[in-house]
Amino acid sequence: MVGRLHPLWAVAIAILCLTAGLLGGYLLRGSQDGSPIGPPSPNSGSPVLSITAAGTLGTTFPVVAGRVVNESPGAQAPTAAQTYEGSLAALDQISEAHGLYDVAAAADYHLIPELLSPRYATWEALFASTPEVLAYDPSVPALAGINSTNWAGKLLALPAGEYVGFANASSDPNGYNEIFVLELEGILVEGSSGAVYGHFFSGPPGGFAQADPGTVRIEPETEVATLLSEHVVVAYITYRSYALEHHLDFVNFDPRVNLGGFNSSLLTIYAEASTTIENASGASVVVHGAPVAFAITVPTNAPNATLGELFVETLLSPAGAALLSQMGFDPIVPAYGWGSAALPATLQPEVVPAPSSLGLPG
């Protein structure tokens, strides 16, 4: 897709911490130094399955890892070798910090080709999707009666001191997906991408978004359940899979808004939404709306590539699809593939080429 993310990200943690509340989640994230990172060495010398992946997968992937270990005598999959955080940050562990992992997965299917290819990845498999929903605190009087058609008006009418949470868009695709949802709802209801978005962010839609400190809190999506229970925020746009897993109250969005569809008409609608981020060189980069689809690869420098491939094979199996469904995801069966020529032979039966409409590199 034209205008997706640039593969470089700035290393400026100290400065960014000072601006966290003001930049709509666009905190540039990177490693503190150039030293390789990765899993701890096992005491026994047995192979360790190491994972870096989107935070939303932090419940599902350990289960898959356990099944892989059960099929691989002597192998280990300790939690210390598994990192779950925003997808951009997760892939930065490889592309920026040169970490050694056997599995890498992201919530935005564009990121592996853009950030890891060709040095660290030559293929990916899109294995699941999930629409965006609005998780909310039902005890908040202003949100009484909230539903799929009035949610935007309810958020716009929140009293002072009631905040809506958004993710850090520099480390988490959900940060920009949330902005897309606001823009698409504005287009759907008011014919203007700024009708809802403009209440929470300054700057024109499609431009660099600056969060309104009076209405927005930039908080990690992996903490949504806690944030809502502790009343840090009263609502948060998140993945349906997360809301179901944590038994949160939520409302669905219109399919033209929820980034959950793959047909050509919805792809065209989603692409109307955009926002701007800043890459490591200081250049502005436009990101466009697209369906939420989780993708996985075995990095080219994986220390235990065979374990990594077995993990992906297990994930793409009928048992893996059943687990994904149980966790609230919509499995993509067969999986959509990019880089099919480089796909390991063991995975080829479970993967078909991704439709060209998804905008992956040729």
Secondary structure, DSSP 4 states (H G I P E B T S, - for coil): -TT---S-----HHHHHHTTTTSTT------SSS----PPPPTT---B--EEEEGGGTTHHHHHHHHHHHTSTT-B--GGGEEEE-HHHHHHHHHTT----SEEEESSTTHIIIIITTTT-S-EEEEEE--EEEEE-TT-GGGTT--TTTHHHHHHTPPTT--EEE--TTT-HHHHHHHHHHHHHHHHHHS-THHHHHHHEES-TTSB-EE-TTTEEE--GGGHHHHHHTTS-SEEEEEHHHHHHTT--EEEPPTTTSS---SHHHHHHHTT-EEEEE-TTS-EEEEE----EEEEE--TT-TTHHHHHHHHHHHHSHHHHHHHHHTT-EEEEEEEEESGGGS-TTTGGGEEEPPGGG----
